[in-house]
């Protein structure tokens, strides 16, 4: 296989190994946290902040993406990569020592800032060092890096949590940072600075502003969702979740505060996104803007359901963390399989076709997952459905990135990568945040956990459906030479 040999030639081997190890480490952390979070929420009494634990990571990633993309365009990818590893380790330490759910949220935000450097650096390195015909294979290799953590990570994290406590799921990962860095850093240093220095780029202040304003929206949703947790409904919510819920504000104070935060934060998000994303992204303009928008909608749809799969298995259906880990493993392996399928089909199918097929499969998997909410349906059927969803994500995720790389101008790969990743991470954060708010609201107002999960899965499916509609505006390209970017697509408002 020429593509595979090309990635493992002497001049590319170190970069390939370094990126795979880094992705493997980040994957291990993500899958471990997803597996044990129901246990953490029970211990820290924080179901109302369940979604925020994941969203805080994503919001922190927004800051890391913008900072790393800007630094990579100006000074090369090595320094932002090193800084990202150090900050990620600090976040693991805070999370492992957390004594409350807000402290855990803070630790996860730090982890996100560090993790944000990874995709920005990886896509920049791929865009600058690999010819176009090897990029699809590299995307498949990076997805495959999730396989080993997906196969053994959930089971190991469940066992570690059982034997030593969930804190060691975070703390035990810190030493592995020392293993990943030495492989990637020398290869990234050799890439050096880009020949064409970027004259402009994303402002770090905009990345921070987006994280803050999106955080306001999610906090407002959390307050509104918990506003009914008083009196009888509060007692019912506590009983429904086994004492997992601890409220912040309730009643009219929560409604007023939450509404103000959503309005102010929503306006702020729109204003900042107009500076961070290509002009026309928010209106689904054909070309690069539509590519960026589809990524955000797809990640909203996937992660808006994925974050609550283990909650469904362990809390709603009363199965063990090990069974929840099986769901995580199957989905991860299927994602990798889908990524290799798209790499095989890349020479014959356009990226737009791959993306549309992948999104359709994702929608089918999400619908099947919702069926598991009924106690008359075996959990195995829900796990199988979410495995199908992973296959769909594997087929559509890489081609979206390839479209972005084809449109990225020389010397601005970091800018284009950061734009895509901003949409990626914001979509994930909002999907998880909205889903968490729906669950919290259902419980807070005396409903059932199953009803909240059903609404959350419905919101995720709606986002995927919108992604399918917008995908009609994606540029049509083939597996040949990179298309030249349109000037209108590359202008940030």
C-alpha positions in Angstrom: 0.0 0.0 0.0 1.8 3.1 -1.3 0.0 5.5 1.0 0.8 3.6 4.1 4.5 3.2 3.0 4.6 6.9 2.4 3.6 7.7 5.9 6.3 5.4 7.3 9.3 6.6 5.2 12.3 7.8 7.2 11.5 11.5 6.8 7.9 11.1 7.9 8.1 8.2 10.5 8.8 10.4 13.5 6.0 12.8 12.8 3.6 9.9 12.2 4.5 8.1 15.4 4.4 11.3 17.4 0.9 12.3 16.2 -0.4 8.8 16.7 0.9 8.6 20.3 -0.5 12.0 21.1 -3.9 11.1 19.8 -3.8 7.8 21.6 -3.1 9.6 24.9 -5.8 12.2 24.5 -8.2 9.4 23.4 -7.4 7.3 26.5 -8.3 10.3 28.7 -11.5 11.1 26.9 -12.8 7.5 26.9 -11.8 6.9 30.5 -13.7 10.0 31.7 -16.7 9.1 29.6 -16.8 5.7 31.3 -16.4 6.8 34.9 -18.4 10.1 34.9 -21.6 8.6 36.2 -19.6 7.4 39.3 -18.0 10.8 39.6 -21.4 12.6 39.5 -22.8 10.3 42.1 -19.8 10.9 44.4 -19.7 14.6 44.0 -23.5 15.0 43.9 -23.5 16.9 40.6 -25.9 15.6 38.0 -26.9 19.2 37.2 -23.3 19.8 36.1 -22.9 16.5 34.4 -22.9 17.9 30.9 -20.8 20.9 32.0 -17.9 18.6 32.9 -17.6 17.7 29.2 -18.5 21.2 27.9 -15.9 22.8 30.1 -13.3 20.7 28.5 -14.6 21.7 25.1 -14.7 25.4 26.0 -11.2 25.3 27.2 -10.2 23.6 23.9 -11.6 26.6 22.1 -8.9 28.8 23.8 -6.2 26.2 23.1 -7.1 25.8 19.4 -7.0 29.5 18.7 -3.8 30.0 20.6 -2.1 27.0 19.1 -3.2 27.7 15.5 -2.0 31.3 15.8 1.4 30.3 17.2 1.8 27.5 14.7 1.3 29.9 11.8 3.8 32.4 13.3 6.5 30.3 15.0 5.9 26.7 14.0 4.0 23.9 15.8 6.6 22.7 18.4 6.1 25.4 21.0 2.3 25.3 21.1 2.5 21.5 21.3 4.8 21.6 24.4 2.7 24.2 26.1 -0.4 22.1 25.5 1.1 19.0 27.1 2.1 21.0 30.3 -1.3 22.6 30.7 -3.1 19.3 30.0 -1.0 17.7 32.8 -2.0 20.5 35.2 -5.7 19.9 34.4 -5.4 16.2 35.1 -3.9 17.0 38.5 -6.7 19.4 39.4 -9.4 17.0 38.2 -7.9 14.1 40.1 -7.8 16.1 43.4 -11.3 17.7 42.9 -13.5 17.8 46.0 -16.5 19.3 44.3 -18.1 19.3 40.9 -17.2 23.0 40.2 -13.6 22.1 41.0 -13.7 19.2 38.6 -15.2 21.5 35.9 -12.3 23.9 36.4 -9.8 21.0 36.0 -11.5 19.8 32.9 -11.3 23.4 31.4 -7.6 23.3 32.0 -7.3 19.9 30.3 -9.3 21.4 27.3 -6.9 24.3 26.9 -4.0 21.8 26.7 -5.8 19.4 24.4 -6.8 22.2 22.1 -3.2 22.4 20.9 -3.3 18.8 19.5 -5.7 19.1 16.6 -4.4 22.6 15.6 -0.8 21.3 15.6 -1.7 18.0 13.9 -3.6 19.5 11.1 -1.0 22.2 10.6 1.7 19.5 10.4 -0.3 17.4 8.0 -1.0 20.4 5.8 2.6 21.5 5.6 4.4 18.1 5.5 2.2 15.6 3.6 1.2 15.6 -0.1 -2.5 15.6 -0.7 -2.6 11.9 -1.7 -1.4 10.9 1.8 -3.6 13.0 3.9 -6.7 10.7 3.8 -4.5 7.8 5.0 -3.1 10.0 7.8 -6.6 10.9 8.9 -7.4 7.2 9.0 -4.2 6.5 11.0 -5.2 9.2 13.6 -8.6 7.6 13.9 -7.0 4.2 14.4 -5.1 5.7 17.3 -8.4 5.6 19.1 -8.7 1.8 18.7 -6.3 0.6 21.4 -7.7 3.0 24.0 -11.2 2.1 22.8 -10.6 -1.6 23.2 -8.9 -1.6 26.7 -9.3 2.0 28.0 -13.0 1.8 29.2 -12.4 -1.6 30.9 -9.2 -0.5 32.6 -10.7 2.8 33.8 -13.7 1.0 35.2 -11.4 -1.4 37.0 -9.2 1.4 38.3 -12.2 3.3 39.6 -13.5 0.1 41.3 -10.1 -0.8 43.0 -8.6 2.6 43.7 -11.3 5.2 43.1 -12.1 7.4 40.1 -9.5 10.0 41.0 -6.8 7.7 39.8 -8.3 7.6 36.4 -7.1 11.2 36.1 -3.9 11.0 38.2 -2.7 7.8 36.6 -2.5 9.4 33.2 0.0 12.1 34.1 3.1 9.9 33.7 2.2 9.0 30.1 2.7 12.6 29.0 6.4 12.0 29.5 6.2 9.2 27.0 4.3 11.0 24.1 6.3 14.2 24.1 9.8 12.9 23.1 8.5 11.3 19.9 6.5 14.3 18.5 8.6 17.2 19.6 11.7 16.6 17.5 9.6 16.1 14.3 7.6 19.2 15.0 10.8 21.2 15.6 12.2 20.1 12.2 9.1 21.6 10.5 10.2 25.0 11.8 8.4 28.2 10.9 6.2 28.3 7.7 7.9 29.8 4.7 5.0 32.2 4.3 4.4 34.0 7.6 0.8 34.7 8.4 0.2 38.5 8.5 -3.1 38.0 10.4 -4.9 35.3 12.2 -7.3 34.5 15.0 -6.9 36.7 18.0 -6.4 35.0 21.3 -8.8 37.4 22.8 -11.5 36.1 20.5 -10.9 32.5 21.6 -11.2 33.5 25.2 -14.2 35.6 24.4 -15.9 32.7 22.7 -15.2 30.4 25.6 -16.6 33.0 28.1 -19.8 33.8 26.0 -20.5 30.1 25.2 -20.0 29.4 28.9 -22.5 32.0 29.8 -25.1 30.4 27.5 -24.4 26.9 29.0 -24.6 28.3 32.5 -27.8 30.0 31.7 -29.3 26.8 30.4 -28.1 25.0 33.5 -29.8 27.6 35.7 -33.1 27.5 33.8 -33.0 23.7 33.8 -32.6 23.6 37.6 -35.2 26.4 38.3 -37.9 23.8 39.1 -35.8 22.0 41.8 -37.8 23.2 44.8 -40.5 21.7 46.9 -42.1 18.5 45.7 -40.4 18.5 42.4 -37.0 18.8 44.0 -37.7 15.7 46.2 -38.9 13.8 43.1 -35.8 14.8 41.2 -33.5 13.6 44.0 -35.3 10.3 44.2 -35.2 9.9 40.4 -31.5 10.3 40.2 -30.4 8.6 43.4 -29.4 11.8 45.1 -27.2 12.9 42.3 -28.6 16.4 41.9 -27.3 19.5 43.8 -29.0 22.8 42.7 -27.4 26.2 42.3 -30.3 28.7 42.1 -34.0 27.8 42.0 -37.3 29.5 41.3 -37.6 33.1 39.8 -33.9 33.9 40.6 -32.7 31.0 38.4 -35.1 32.0 35.6 -34.1 35.6 35.5 -30.4 34.9 35.9 -30.5 32.1 33.3 -32.4 34.1 30.7 -30.0 37.1 31.0 -27.0 34.8 30.6 -28.4 33.1 27.6 -29.3 36.4 25.8 -26.0 38.1 26.6 -23.9 35.0 25.9 -25.8 34.2 22.7 -25.2 37.7 21.3 -21.5 37.5 22.3 -21.1 34.1 20.6 -22.4 35.4 17.3 -20.2 38.4 17.4 -17.1 36.5 18.2 -17.8 33.7 15.6 -18.1 36.3 12.9 -14.4 37.1 13.5 -13.2 33.5 14.1 -14.9 31.7 11.2 -14.8 32.3 7.4 -17.2 34.9 6.2 -20.5 33.3 5.5 -20.2 30.4 7.8 -23.3 31.3 9.9 -25.4 31.6 6.8 -24.0 28.3 5.2 -22.4 30.0 2.2 -21.3 27.3 -0.3 -17.7 26.2 -0.1 -15.4 26.5 2.9 -18.0 28.3 5.1 -20.4 25.4 4.6 -17.6 22.9 5.3 -16.9 24.6 8.7 -20.6 24.8 9.6 -21.2 21.1 8.8 -18.4 20.1 11.1 -20.0 22.0 14.0 -23.4 20.5 13.4 -22.1 17.0 13.1 -20.1 17.2 16.3 -23.2 18.7 18.0 -25.2 15.8 16.8 -22.7 13.1 17.8 -21.4 14.3 21.1 -24.8 15.6 22.2 -25.8 12.0 22.4 -22.4 10.3 23.1 -21.9 12.1 26.4 -25.0 10.5 27.8 -24.6 6.9 26.6 -22.8 5.8 29.7 -25.3 7.6 31.9 -28.1 5.8 30.1 -26.4 2.4 30.6 -25.4 2.8 34.3 -28.0 5.1 35.9 -31.1 4.6 33.8 -30.7 0.9 32.9 -28.7 0.0 36.1 -25.8 -1.8 34.4 -22.2 -1.7 35.5 -19.5 0.7 34.3 -17.9 -2.3 32.5 -21.0 -2.6 30.3 -20.9 1.1 29.7 -17.3 0.7 28.7 -18.4 -1.8 26.0 -20.6 0.8 24.4 -17.7 3.2 24.4 -15.4 0.6 22.9 -17.7 -0.5 20.2 -18.4 3.1 19.1 -14.7 3.9 19.0 -13.7 0.9 17.0 -16.5 1.5 14.5 -15.4 5.2 14.1 -11.9 3.9 13.2 -13.4 1.4 10.7 -15.4 4.1 9.1 -12.3 6.3 8.8 -10.5 3.5 7.0 -13.5 3.0 4.7 -13.5 6.6 3.7 -9.8 6.4 3.0 -10.4 3.4 0.7 -13.3 5.2 -1.1 -11.5 8.6 -1.2 -10.1 8.0 -4.7 -13.6 7.2 -6.2 -16.0 9.2 -4.1 -16.1 12.9 -3.6 -15.7 14.2 0.0 -19.2 15.6 -0.2 -20.6 12.1 -1.0 -18.7 10.5 1.9 -19.9 13.2 4.3 -23.5 12.8 3.3 -23.5 9.0 3.6 -21.7 9.2 7.0 -24.3 11.7 8.4 -27.2 9.5 7.3 -25.6 6.5 9.1 -25.1 8.7 12.2 -28.8 9.7 12.1 -29.8 6.1 11.9 -27.5 5.2 14.9 -28.9 8.0 17.0 -32.5 6.9 16.4 -31.6 3.4 17.4 -29.9 4.6 20.6 -33.0 6.3 21.7 -34.9 3.0 21.6 -32.6 1.8 24.5 -34.4 4.2 26.8 -37.3 1.7 27.0 -36.6 -1.0 29.6 -38.3 -3.4 27.3 -35.4 -3.1 24.8 -32.2 -4.9 25.6 -29.2 -2.7 26.3 -27.3 -4.6 23.7 -29.6 -3.2 20.9 -28.7 0.4 22.0 -25.0 -0.4 22.1 -25.3 -1.9 18.6 -27.1 1.2 17.4 -24.4 3.5 18.8 -21.8 1.3 17.1 -23.5 2.1 13.8 -23.3 5.8 14.7 -19.6 5.6 15.2 -19.2 4.1 11.8 -21.0 7.1 10.3 -18.8 9.5 12.2 -15.7 7.8 10.9 -16.9 8.1 7.3 -17.8 11.8 7.5 -15.3 13.3 10.0 -12.1 12.9 8.0 -13.5 14.1 4.7 -14.6 17.3 6.3 -11.0 17.9 7.4 -9.7 17.0 3.9 -12.0 19.6 2.4 -10.7 22.2 4.8 -7.1 21.3 3.9 -7.8 21.6 0.2 -9.0 25.2 0.7 -6.3 26.3 3.1 -3.9 28.8 1.6 -0.1 28.3 2.0 1.2 29.5 5.3 -2.3 29.7 6.8 -3.0 26.1 7.5 -3.1 27.0 11.2 -5.8 29.6 10.6 -7.9 27.2 8.5 -7.4 24.3 10.9 -8.3 26.5 13.9 -11.5 27.7 12.1 -12.6 24.2 11.6 -11.7 23.1 15.1 -13.5 26.1 16.6 -16.7 24.9 14.9 -15.9 21.3 15.9 -15.4 22.1 19.6 -18.1 24.6 19.9 -20.6 22.2 18.3 -19.4 19.5 20.8 -19.7 21.8 23.8 -23.1 23.1 22.9 -24.4 19.6 22.0 -23.3 18.3 25.4 -24.5 21.4 27.2 -27.9 21.4 25.7 -28.3 17.7 26.3 -27.3 18.1 29.9 -29.7 20.9 30.4 -32.5 18.9 28.9 -31.8 16.1 31.3 -31.5 18.3 34.3 -34.7 20.2 33.4 -36.7 17.0 33.0 -35.6 15.8 36.5 -35.9 19.2 38.0 -39.5 19.7 37.0 -40.6 16.3 38.3 -40.1 14.3 35.1 -38.1 11.1 34.5 -34.5 10.7 33.6 -35.6 8.7 30.6 -37.7 11.7 29.3 -34.7 14.0 29.7 -32.5 11.6 27.8 -35.1 11.3 25.0 -35.1 15.1 24.6 -31.3 15.2 24.6 -31.1 12.5 21.9 -33.8 14.3 19.9 -31.8 17.6 19.9 -28.7 15.7 18.8 -30.6 14.1 15.9 -32.0 17.5 14.9 -28.5 18.9 14.6 -27.4 15.9 12.5 -30.4 16.4 10.2 -29.5 20.1 9.7 -25.9 19.0 8.9 -27.3 16.7 6.2 -29.3 19.6 4.7 -26.3 22.0 4.8 -24.0 19.4 3.2 -25.6 20.1 -0.2 -23.5 23.3 -0.2 -20.2 21.6 0.3 -17.6 22.0 -2.5 -17.4 19.1 -4.9 -13.8 17.9 -5.1 -12.1 14.6 -5.9 -9.0 12.8 -4.7 -6.8 14.8 -7.0 -4.7 17.9 -6.5 -5.8 20.4 -3.8 -8.3 22.9 -5.0 -7.4 26.5 -4.9 -9.1 28.4 -2.2 -11.6 31.1 -3.1 -10.7 34.5 -1.7 -14.2 35.0 -0.5 -14.1 31.8 1.5 -10.9 32.8 3.3 -12.0 36.2 4.5 -12.9 36.4 8.2 -15.6 39.0 8.9 
